[in-house]
Amino acid sequence: MRKQQILKILVVAGAIIFTGCGSMNLQEKDELSYRKAGIQYMEKGNYEQAAKAFQKALDYANGRIGNVELDICYYKALSFARMGEVSKAEEVYNALINYDSDNADAYLQRGNLYAFEQKVKEAVADYEKAIALKPGKQELYMAVYENLLAAGAGKTQAQSYLKRALQLSDESGEDYRNKGKIYYILGEYDKAKQYLSMAENEGDEEARLYMARVYEAAGEKQQAYAIYESYDKTHKDSFAKLRLVNLVMEQKEYEKALTYITEAKKLVEKDQLQQLLTYEIIALEKTGDKEQAKKALQSYTRTYPEDQKAKRELAFLEYTTVAEEQQ
């Protein structure tokens, strides 16, 4: 599971936005066309075809190397990583580093690949190189922390990067928020509140979400609920909505949970939907709506046939429903 988290962290380092072709020649237009096709394949999860499209785009570059070509290389490497061809992705990052030994993004991404393979020593070497090339970036230290934990590194080693990030200077609301997040991770909730409050004063909206998380972690659930609810009203945020669902489920407010769940379905990512649907089934059962609970469970088992527990629950629910009808 943790290795999959690293794959999610792998990102394209510098996506280029194109607003038009202008005076491009035919080959340049073909290069961008294949780049676009590759991205579309990636969005559909067809990483093999994506990699082929990105290679075709590079073929049309005819040896030209600029921001566009570097961008395509990152996409190509990401496609290989997502399809499990880690060695091929590594080859692309090696080529990027050989072309520009000061490319911090390439070191970071290759470090992620090493972390995915649980090669902690090699990952750390690349992360240190990326940090040396991009000093002062708190987000980089935080990404290294998450990746090393996912790679199976010791907690002390991973947290050392968070502590190094705390030594960096503060220049913006985002910096205050990042330090608040770090203190939250380290369990120092008073300091987390202090920095997140400073971030809020600088107009950093995301800091509000982390403030709610701090309150929740500290056991101050009412304060957390109030912040999530306020944030959700103005942003319609999937994370805030999911936390609201969790909090009201804990309080056994199942009718309210169903309202939040209906709203959350429109916002959440695919990998978050399964837990949400599980909550929906529970809430329907708790409110006594067995017929809707059965329909929801039937739909759930069709979508997630590997969930054997849900299948057993459906069989039991169908049995009790028939028994009640026969009485």
C-alpha positions as CSV (number, residue, x, y, z in Angstrom):
1,M,0.0,0.0,0.0
2,R,2.8,2.4,0.9
3,K,4.6,1.7,-2.4
4,Q,1.4,2.8,-4.2
5,Q,1.5,6.1,-2.3
6,I,4.9,6.8,-3.8
7,L,3.6,6.2,-7.3
8,K,0.9,8.8,-6.5
9,I,3.6,11.3,-5.5
10,L,5.5,10.9,-8.8
11,V,4.5,13.9,-10.8
12,V,5.4,15.7,-13.9
13,A,8.0,18.3,-12.8
14,G,7.2,21.1,-15.2
15,A,4.1,20.8,-17.3
16,I,4.1,23.2,-20.1
17,I,0.9,25.0,-21.1
18,F,0.4,25.7,-24.7
19,T,-2.0,28.4,-25.9
20,G,-1.5,28.0,-29.6
21,C,0.8,26.8,-32.4
22,G,1.7,30.2,-33.8
23,S,4.4,29.9,-36.5
24,M,5.3,26.2,-35.6
25,N,6.4,24.0,-38.4
26,L,4.6,20.7,-39.2
27,Q,7.0,18.6,-37.1
28,E,6.6,20.8,-34.1
29,K,2.8,20.5,-34.4
30,D,3.0,16.8,-34.7
31,E,5.2,16.7,-31.6
32,L,2.6,18.6,-29.6
33,S,-0.1,16.5,-31.0
34,Y,1.5,13.2,-29.8
35,R,2.2,14.9,-26.4
36,K,-1.5,15.7,-26.1
37,A,-2.4,12.1,-27.1
38,G,0.0,10.7,-24.5
39,I,-1.6,12.8,-21.7
40,Q,-5.1,11.6,-22.8
41,Y,-3.9,8.0,-22.7
42,M,-2.5,8.6,-19.2
43,E,-5.8,10.1,-18.0
44,K,-7.5,6.9,-19.1
45,G,-4.9,4.7,-17.3
46,N,-3.5,3.4,-20.6
47,Y,0.2,4.0,-19.7
48,E,1.7,1.7,-22.3
49,Q,0.1,3.7,-25.2
50,A,1.0,6.9,-23.4
51,A,4.6,6.0,-23.3
52,K,4.5,5.1,-27.0
53,A,2.9,8.5,-27.8
54,F,5.4,10.4,-25.8
55,Q,8.3,8.6,-27.6
56,K,6.6,9.4,-30.9
57,A,6.5,13.1,-29.8
58,L,10.2,13.0,-29.0
59,D,10.9,11.4,-32.4
60,Y,9.4,14.5,-34.1
61,A,11.7,16.7,-32.0
62,N,14.6,15.5,-34.2
63,G,17.2,15.8,-31.4
64,R,16.0,19.3,-30.4
65,I,16.1,19.7,-26.6
66,G,14.1,22.5,-25.0
67,N,11.5,22.9,-22.3
68,V,8.9,21.1,-24.4
69,E,11.1,18.1,-24.9
70,L,12.1,17.9,-21.2
71,D,8.4,18.1,-20.3
72,I,7.6,15.2,-22.6
73,C,10.5,13.2,-21.0
74,Y,9.0,13.6,-17.5
75,Y,5.6,12.4,-18.8
76,K,7.3,9.5,-20.5
77,A,9.1,8.5,-17.3
78,L,5.8,8.8,-15.3
79,S,4.1,6.5,-17.8
80,F,6.8,3.9,-17.4
81,A,6.6,4.2,-13.5
82,R,2.8,3.9,-13.5
83,M,2.9,0.7,-15.7
84,G,5.5,-0.9,-13.5
85,E,8.4,-0.4,-15.8
86,V,10.5,1.2,-13.1
87,S,13.9,0.5,-14.8
88,K,12.7,2.2,-18.0
89,A,11.5,5.2,-16.0
90,E,14.9,5.3,-14.2
91,E,16.7,5.4,-17.6
92,V,14.7,8.5,-18.6
93,Y,15.7,10.3,-15.3
94,N,19.3,9.2,-15.8
95,A,19.2,10.8,-19.3
96,L,17.7,14.0,-17.8
97,I,20.5,14.1,-15.2
98,N,23.2,13.4,-17.7
99,Y,21.9,16.2,-19.9
100,D,21.7,18.6,-16.9
101,S,23.4,17.6,-13.7
102,D,21.8,20.5,-11.9
103,N,18.2,19.3,-12.6
104,A,16.7,19.1,-9.1
105,D,13.4,17.7,-10.3
106,A,15.1,14.8,-12.0
107,Y,17.0,13.9,-8.8
108,L,13.8,14.1,-6.8
109,Q,11.8,11.9,-9.2
110,R,14.6,9.3,-9.5
111,G,14.8,9.4,-5.7
112,N,11.1,8.5,-5.7
113,L,11.7,5.6,-7.9
114,Y,14.4,4.3,-5.6
115,A,12.0,4.8,-2.7
116,F,9.4,2.8,-4.6
117,E,12.0,0.0,-4.9
118,Q,12.7,0.4,-1.1
119,K,16.3,1.4,-1.9
120,V,16.4,3.9,0.9
121,K,20.2,4.7,0.7
122,E,20.0,5.5,-3.0
123,A,16.8,7.5,-2.5
124,V,18.4,9.6,0.3
125,A,21.4,10.4,-1.9
126,D,19.1,11.7,-4.7
127,Y,16.9,13.6,-2.2
128,E,20.0,15.3,-0.7
129,K,21.1,16.3,-4.2
130,A,17.7,17.8,-5.0
131,I,17.7,19.7,-1.7
132,A,21.2,21.1,-2.3
133,L,20.0,22.3,-5.7
134,K,16.7,23.8,-4.4
135,P,17.5,25.1,-0.9
136,G,14.8,26.7,1.1
137,K,11.9,24.7,-0.3
138,Q,9.9,23.4,2.7
139,E,7.7,21.3,0.4
140,L,10.7,19.3,-0.8
141,Y,11.6,18.3,2.8
142,M,8.0,17.3,3.4
143,A,7.8,15.2,0.3
144,V,11.1,13.4,1.3
145,Y,9.6,12.7,4.7
146,E,6.5,11.1,3.2
147,N,8.4,9.1,0.6
148,L,10.9,7.7,3.0
149,L,8.2,6.6,5.3
150,A,6.4,4.9,2.4
151,A,9.7,3.3,1.5
152,G,10.1,1.7,4.9
153,A,12.7,4.0,6.3
154,G,12.8,4.5,10.1
155,K,10.6,7.2,11.6
156,T,13.6,9.0,13.1
157,Q,15.3,9.2,9.7
158,A,12.2,10.4,7.9
159,Q,11.3,13.0,10.6
160,S,14.8,14.4,10.5
161,Y,13.8,16.1,7.2
162,L,10.8,17.7,8.8
163,K,13.0,19.1,11.6
164,R,15.4,20.5,9.0
165,A,12.5,22.2,7.2
166,L,11.6,23.9,10.5
167,Q,15.0,25.7,10.4
168,L,14.1,27.4,7.2
169,S,13.0,31.1,7.2
170,D,9.4,32.1,6.9
171,E,8.5,34.5,4.0
172,S,4.8,33.9,3.4
173,G,1.5,32.5,4.6
174,E,2.4,29.3,2.8
175,D,5.6,29.0,4.8
176,Y,3.7,29.4,8.1
177,R,1.2,26.8,6.9
178,N,3.9,24.3,6.0
179,K,5.5,24.7,9.4
180,G,2.1,24.3,11.0
181,K,1.6,21.0,9.0
182,I,5.0,19.8,10.2
183,Y,4.2,20.5,13.8
184,Y,0.9,18.7,13.3
185,I,2.7,15.7,11.9
186,L,5.2,15.8,14.9
187,G,2.3,15.9,17.3
188,E,3.2,19.4,18.7
189,Y,-0.4,20.7,18.4
190,D,0.1,24.0,20.3
191,K,2.9,25.1,17.9
192,A,0.9,23.8,15.0
193,K,-2.0,26.1,16.0
194,Q,0.4,29.0,16.4
195,Y,1.8,28.8,12.9
196,L,-1.5,27.9,11.2
197,S,-3.0,30.9,12.9
198,M,-0.2,33.1,11.4
199,A,-0.9,31.6,8.0
200,E,-4.6,32.4,8.3
201,N,-3.7,35.9,9.2
202,E,-1.8,36.1,5.9
203,G,-4.9,35.0,4.0
204,D,-3.9,31.3,3.5
205,E,-7.2,29.5,3.2
206,E,-5.7,26.0,3.2
207,A,-4.3,26.6,6.7
208,R,-7.9,26.5,7.9
209,L,-8.2,22.8,6.9
210,Y,-5.1,21.9,8.7
211,M,-6.2,23.9,11.8
212,A,-9.3,21.6,11.8
213,R,-7.1,18.6,11.5
214,V,-5.1,19.7,14.5
215,Y,-8.2,20.2,16.6
216,E,-9.5,16.8,15.6
217,A,-6.2,15.1,16.4
218,A,-6.1,16.9,19.8
219,G,-9.6,15.5,20.5
220,E,-11.4,18.9,20.1
221,K,-14.0,17.5,17.7
222,Q,-16.5,20.3,18.0
223,Q,-14.0,22.9,17.0
224,A,-12.8,20.7,14.1
225,Y,-16.4,20.2,13.0
226,A,-17.1,23.9,13.0
227,I,-14.1,24.7,10.8
228,Y,-14.8,21.9,8.4
229,E,-18.4,23.0,8.0
230,S,-17.4,26.6,7.5
231,Y,-14.7,25.7,5.0
232,D,-17.0,23.4,3.1
233,K,-19.7,26.0,2.7
234,T,-17.4,28.3,0.8
235,H,-15.2,25.8,-1.0
236,K,-17.2,22.6,-1.5
237,D,-14.0,20.7,-0.6
238,S,-13.9,16.9,-0.8
239,F,-11.5,16.5,2.1
240,A,-13.6,18.7,4.4
241,K,-16.8,16.9,3.3
242,L,-15.2,13.5,4.1
243,R,-14.1,14.6,7.5
244,L,-17.6,15.9,8.2
245,V,-19.0,12.5,7.3
246,N,-16.5,10.8,9.6
247,L,-17.3,13.1,12.5
248,V,-21.1,12.8,12.3
249,M,-20.8,9.0,11.9
250,E,-18.8,9.0,15.1
251,Q,-21.6,10.9,16.8
252,K,-24.2,8.5,15.3
253,E,-26.0,11.3,13.5
254,Y,-26.9,9.1,10.6
255,E,-29.5,11.3,8.9
256,K,-27.0,14.2,8.7
257,A,-24.3,11.7,7.5
258,L,-26.5,10.7,4.6
259,T,-26.9,14.3,3.5
260,Y,-23.1,14.8,3.6
261,I,-22.5,11.5,1.8
262,T,-24.9,12.5,-1.1
263,E,-22.9,15.8,-1.4
264,A,-19.5,14.1,-1.1
265,K,-20.2,11.6,-3.9
266,K,-20.0,14.5,-6.4
267,L,-16.6,15.6,-5.0
268,V,-14.5,12.6,-4.0
269,E,-11.8,10.8,-6.1
270,K,-12.4,7.2,-7.2
271,D,-10.1,5.8,-4.5
272,Q,-12.1,7.6,-1.8
273,L,-15.5,6.4,-3.0
274,Q,-15.4,2.9,-1.6
275,Q,-15.2,4.1,2.0
276,L,-17.9,6.6,1.4
277,L,-20.3,4.0,0.0
278,T,-19.6,1.8,3.1
279,Y,-20.6,4.6,5.3
280,E,-23.8,5.1,3.3
281,I,-24.8,1.5,3.8
282,I,-24.2,1.7,7.5
283,A,-26.1,4.9,7.8
284,L,-29.1,3.6,5.9
285,E,-29.2,0.5,8.1
286,K,-29.0,2.6,11.2
287,T,-31.8,4.8,10.1
288,G,-34.0,1.7,9.6
289,D,-34.2,2.0,5.8
290,K,-33.4,-1.6,5.1
291,E,-34.7,-1.5,1.5
292,Q,-32.4,1.3,0.5
293,A,-29.6,-0.3,2.4
294,K,-30.0,-3.5,0.5
295,K,-30.1,-1.6,-2.8
296,A,-26.9,0.3,-1.8
297,L,-25.2,-2.9,-0.8
298,Q,-26.2,-4.7,-4.0
299,S,-24.7,-1.8,-6.0
300,Y,-21.6,-1.9,-3.8
301,T,-21.0,-5.6,-4.3
302,R,-21.3,-5.2,-8.0
303,T,-18.7,-2.4,-8.0
304,Y,-16.4,-4.1,-5.5
305,P,-16.9,-7.9,-6.0
306,E,-13.6,-8.6,-4.1
307,D,-15.2,-7.4,-0.8
308,Q,-16.3,-10.8,0.7
309,K,-17.4,-9.2,3.9
310,A,-19.9,-7.0,2.0
311,K,-21.2,-10.1,0.2
312,R,-21.9,-11.9,3.5
313,E,-23.7,-8.8,4.8
314,L,-25.8,-8.6,1.7
315,A,-26.8,-12.3,2.0
316,F,-27.7,-11.7,5.7
317,L,-29.7,-8.5,4.9
318,E,-31.6,-10.3,2.1
319,Y,-32.4,-13.2,4.4
320,T,-33.7,-10.9,7.2
321,T,-35.8,-8.9,4.7
322,V,-37.4,-12.1,3.4
323,A,-38.0,-13.4,6.9
324,E,-39.7,-10.1,7.9
325,E,-41.9,-10.2,4.8
326,Q,-43.1,-13.8,5.7
327,Q,-44.1,-12.8,9.2
